[in-house]
């Protein structure tokens, strides 16, 4: 399985999500990225799972999922299938 991102150092405070992604530290305001995390208890915030491929983080007790690409603003183009139309 190809690992998309190396995610560690996940800390959720009362107002921010702090992550180390691919060796770089990031801080995201909870109000901007997750109203559910913002409203969650400290225990719920501490209960998370990082996907094995590094594509996201899941908080099972509040049913919240955040993609790492989404947090970083990375967009992927869908693969091209078929023939190019003649102009």
C-alpha positions in Angstrom: 0.0 0.0 0.0 1.4 3.4 -1.0 1.5 5.9 1.8 0.0 9.2 0.7 1.1 11.2 3.8 3.1 10.6 7.0 0.8 12.0 9.8 1.9 12.2 13.4 1.8 14.6 16.3 -1.9 14.9 16.3 -3.1 17.3 19.0 -6.6 18.8 19.2 -6.9 21.8 21.6 -10.0 23.8 22.5 -9.7 25.8 19.2 -7.1 24.2 17.0 -6.0 21.0 15.2 -2.2 20.6 15.3 -0.6 18.1 13.0 2.8 17.1 11.7 2.3 16.1 8.1 5.2 14.8 6.0 7.6 16.3 8.6 6.1 19.8 8.6 4.0 21.3 11.4 0.5 22.7 10.7 -2.1 24.4 12.8 -5.8 24.6 11.7 -8.5 26.5 13.4 -11.3 24.1 14.4 -14.0 26.7 13.6 -12.8 26.5 10.0 -12.2 22.8 9.5 -14.6 21.0 11.8 -17.5 22.3 13.8 -17.9 18.7 15.2 -14.4 18.8 16.7 -14.9 22.3 18.0 -18.0 21.1 19.9 -16.5 17.7 21.0 -15.3 16.9 24.5 -11.6 16.5 25.2 -12.1 12.7 25.4 -13.8 12.6 22.0 -11.0 14.7 20.5 -8.4 12.4 21.8 -10.0 9.3 20.4 -8.9 9.3 16.7 -7.5 6.9 14.1 -5.0 7.9 11.3 -5.7 5.9 8.2 -2.9 3.4 7.4 -2.3 5.1 4.0 -2.1 8.5 5.6 -5.1 9.9 3.6 -7.1 11.0 6.6 -8.0 11.1 10.3 -11.2 9.6 11.8 -12.8 10.4 15.2 -15.2 7.5 15.7 -17.2 8.8 18.7 -18.2 11.9 16.9 -18.3 10.4 13.4 -15.9 12.9 11.9 -13.5 12.4 9.1 -10.9 14.9 7.7 -8.8 14.2 4.7 -5.2 15.4 4.8 -5.3 16.5 1.2 -8.5 18.6 2.0 -6.7 20.2 5.0 -3.7 21.0 2.8 -5.8 22.3 -0.1 -4.5 19.6 -2.5 -6.8 18.8 -5.4 -6.3 15.8 -7.7 -7.5 15.7 -11.3 -9.5 12.6 -12.1 -7.7 10.2 -14.4 -8.5 10.7 -18.1 -10.3 7.7 -19.8 -11.2 7.4 -23.4 -10.1 9.2 -26.5 -9.6 12.9 -26.9 -12.4 14.5 -29.0 -11.4 15.9 -32.4 -11.7 19.7 -32.6 
